[in-house]
Amino acid sequence: MDDVVVIGAGVIGLACAHYLAESGRRVRVIEREAVGAGASHGNCGLLFTSDLVPLCTPGAVRKEILGMLRGTSPLFIKPRLDLGLIAWLVKFAAACRPDRLPAAMRARESILSSSERLFDELFSEGAVAADYERRGVLLVYRSEEEFDGYTAANRLLEPYGLAAEPLVGSALRSTEPALRPDLYGAWHHRTDAHLRPDALLHSWRGRLSRNGVLFTENCAVKGFRTAGGRIDAVIAPTGEIRARDVVIAAGAWAAGLLAPLGLKLPVQPGKGYSITMGRPARCPEIPCYLHERRVVATPWKSGYRLGGTMEFSGFGIHLNRRRLDALKSAAAEYLEEPLGRPVVEEWAGLRPMTYDDLPVIGRAPGVANLMLATGHGMLGVTCAPATGKLVAELICGEPPHIDPSPFGLHRFQ
Ligand SMILES: Cc1cc2nc3c(=O)[nH]c(=O)nc-3n(C[C@H](O)[C@H](O)[C@H](O)COP(=O)(O)OP(=O)(O)OC[C@H]3O[C@@H](n4cnc5c(N)ncnc54)[C@H](O)[C@@H]3O)c2cc1C
């Protein structure tokens, strides 16, 4: 019998394993493919801890639908009869209410600021290594109107000390010379950081293995046997695996594992793409979020990545050439030298999206030994350490370091 079984070896599963092992628990991580096979591999690696405003803000639906109709939005919803997706979209629209914003921002601030501190600890202790740098993030705008449109959101960040500094014209050029001279300006969120996600997973896995965490790869969990309101066994192709506690950290696929237990998890796969390259000669030094096109350009010492788009088209991860090309053409609108060589990888991954843009962390109602850690949407890397620490505290019966109540599954039941 295992002590704790974590299902899913993405950044969230590894973070849970880390803090559970630190608390003295014996952990086994079970992964359907290989460590880092999911969204945690090819994402943009921003530790976007200033991103307190959720996607579901007043006016978001109108803006995105107009953008989709005009063909200017990076959002794509494949037309099909998917009742789960339709319900998700309706609830997303309902969540875009101004009265919901303050509580959502407070919840996001709690997990993001905790993660920022914990990442600092992990990197300063040398626990993990991943081209980590704190240079902030530039939100870059071609148009003055769009740039001005960020002023209101930026004001919301002032009480948290996270407001960005505006950089217009020559101030932008001197801060980031890799950007084109014809851009209007950028907002510089100075406190944000970035890292290389694949390197993070590689080094974290190594550290966990050395600390006794066991990994079982190529093992897709099929379901659970329950008895007396508990998970009695995890059902895997190799047979049954028994454990005192079970953590579901299966990203976009978590809902499928919970449904047979009668639990509704409104997580939709939000497909994104990235292209990883060698550094161009005029490589940005600061990660740039190319705002009108919602594409991120992330530089590392070891390379350079363009990533973005949000496609609701189911669980397929085949590469759509048009979307990959759109990343390149977007970068060309903002950067002097948008592409590097060689192209190392073209990739697609599925973000686990909740309609209220908050993760799902906490005990599964009615199943005593089942813990959930999923639904991190566009911020899974950023939120990973605080999620892992909170999961370990809840399992070990320690006082939680942040209020878990905004993240509970009960909000959807
Ligand atoms: C293009 C793109 C850019 C992004 N940029 C950023 C960014 O800059 N910053 C940021 O913070 N976040 C970013 N994200 C979001 C981030 O990648 C995700 O939120 C995060 O990776 C989710 O981690 P996870 O561990 O929950 O899921 P995953 O990494 O998807 O891990 C889940 C794992 O569970 C496994 N699994 C599933 N089902 C089973 C089963 N039945 N049995 C066993 N194993 C199973 C899967 O194989 C997978 O390995 C981006 C995402 C995309 C797509």
PDBQT file of the ligand as one rigid body, heavy atoms in Angstrom, charges set to zero:
ROOT
HETATM    1  C1  LIG A 501       0.671  27.739 -25.047  1.00  0.00    +0.000 C 
HETATM    2  C2  LIG A 501       0.588  27.759 -23.539  1.00  0.00    +0.000 A 
HETATM    3  C3  LIG A 501       1.275  28.739 -22.839  1.00  0.00    +0.000 A 
HETATM    4  C4  LIG A 501       1.196  28.799 -21.455  1.00  0.00    +0.000 A 
HETATM    5  N1  LIG A 501       1.963  29.724 -20.783  1.00  0.00    +0.000 NA
HETATM    6  C5  LIG A 501       1.961  29.741 -19.424  1.00  0.00    +0.000 A 
HETATM    7  C6  LIG A 501       2.789  30.661 -18.726  1.00  0.00    +0.000 A 
HETATM    8  O1  LIG A 501       3.516  31.456 -19.318  1.00  0.00    +0.000 OA
HETATM    9  N2  LIG A 501       2.759  30.641 -17.361  1.00  0.00    +0.000 N 
HETATM   10  C7  LIG A 501       1.948  29.775 -16.659  1.00  0.00    +0.000 A 
HETATM   11  O2  LIG A 501       1.951  29.827 -15.429  1.00  0.00    +0.000 OA
HETATM   12  N3  LIG A 501       1.174  28.868 -17.312  1.00  0.00    +0.000 NA
HETATM   13  C8  LIG A 501       1.166  28.839 -18.667  1.00  0.00    +0.000 A 
HETATM   14  N4  LIG A 501       0.375  27.950 -19.328  1.00  0.00    +0.000 N 
HETATM   15  C9  LIG A 501      -0.543  27.090 -18.562  1.00  0.00    +0.000 C 
HETATM   16  C10 LIG A 501       0.187  25.907 -17.957  1.00  0.00    +0.000 C 
HETATM   17  O3  LIG A 501       0.925  25.249 -18.951  1.00  0.00    +0.000 OA
HETATM   18  C11 LIG A 501      -0.827  24.949 -17.329  1.00  0.00    +0.000 C 
HETATM   19  O4  LIG A 501      -1.717  25.627 -16.492  1.00  0.00    +0.000 OA
HETATM   20  C12 LIG A 501      -0.108  23.875 -16.499  1.00  0.00    +0.000 C 
HETATM   21  O5  LIG A 501       0.895  23.260 -17.246  1.00  0.00    +0.000 OA
HETATM   22  C13 LIG A 501      -1.088  22.830 -15.978  1.00  0.00    +0.000 C 
HETATM   23  O6  LIG A 501      -0.333  21.883 -15.281  1.00  0.00    +0.000 OA
HETATM   24  P1  LIG A 501      -0.949  20.507 -14.815  1.00  0.00    +0.000 P 
HETATM   25  O7  LIG A 501       0.119  19.772 -14.107  1.00  0.00    +0.000 OA
HETATM   26  O8  LIG A 501      -2.246  20.759 -14.124  1.00  0.00    +0.000 OA
HETATM   27  O9  LIG A 501      -1.375  19.793 -16.173  1.00  0.00    +0.000 OA
HETATM   28  P2  LIG A 501      -0.451  18.948 -17.288  1.00  0.00    +0.000 P 
HETATM   29  O10 LIG A 501       0.872  19.549 -17.377  1.00  0.00    +0.000 OA
HETATM   30  O11 LIG A 501      -1.292  18.850 -18.445  1.00  0.00    +0.000 OA
HETATM   31  O12 LIG A 501      -0.268  17.589 -16.509  1.00  0.00    +0.000 OA
HETATM   32  C14 LIG A 501      -1.312  16.659 -16.340  1.00  0.00    +0.000 C 
HETATM   33  C15 LIG A 501      -0.689  15.283 -16.492  1.00  0.00    +0.000 C 
HETATM   34  O13 LIG A 501      -1.662  14.310 -16.133  1.00  0.00    +0.000 OA
HETATM   35  C16 LIG A 501      -1.458  13.192 -16.992  1.00  0.00    +0.000 C 
HETATM   36  N5  LIG A 501      -2.693  12.384 -16.986  1.00  0.00    +0.000 N 
HETATM   37  C17 LIG A 501      -3.880  12.735 -17.512  1.00  0.00    +0.000 A 
HETATM   38  N6  LIG A 501      -4.770  11.730 -17.340  1.00  0.00    +0.000 NA
HETATM   39  C18 LIG A 501      -4.120  10.746 -16.680  1.00  0.00    +0.000 A 
HETATM   40  C19 LIG A 501      -4.504   9.446 -16.219  1.00  0.00    +0.000 A 
HETATM   41  N7  LIG A 501      -5.740   8.956 -16.414  1.00  0.00    +0.000 N 
HETATM   42  N8  LIG A 501      -3.573   8.704 -15.582  1.00  0.00    +0.000 NA
HETATM   43  C20 LIG A 501      -2.311   9.176 -15.380  1.00  0.00    +0.000 A 
HETATM   44  N9  LIG A 501      -1.902  10.388 -15.804  1.00  0.00    +0.000 NA
HETATM   45  C21 LIG A 501      -2.790  11.172 -16.444  1.00  0.00    +0.000 A 
HETATM   46  C22 LIG A 501      -1.148  13.813 -18.336  1.00  0.00    +0.000 C 
HETATM   47  O14 LIG A 501      -0.489  12.908 -19.202  1.00  0.00    +0.000 OA
HETATM   48  C23 LIG A 501      -0.274  14.993 -17.938  1.00  0.00    +0.000 C 
HETATM   49  O15 LIG A 501       1.110  14.688 -17.968  1.00  0.00    +0.000 OA
HETATM   50  C24 LIG A 501       0.409  27.857 -20.725  1.00  0.00    +0.000 A 
HETATM   51  C25 LIG A 501      -0.247  26.847 -21.433  1.00  0.00    +0.000 A 
HETATM   52  C26 LIG A 501      -0.177  26.788 -22.817  1.00  0.00    +0.000 A 
HETATM   53  C27 LIG A 501      -0.889  25.691 -23.546  1.00  0.00    +0.000 C 
ENDROOT
TORSDOF 0
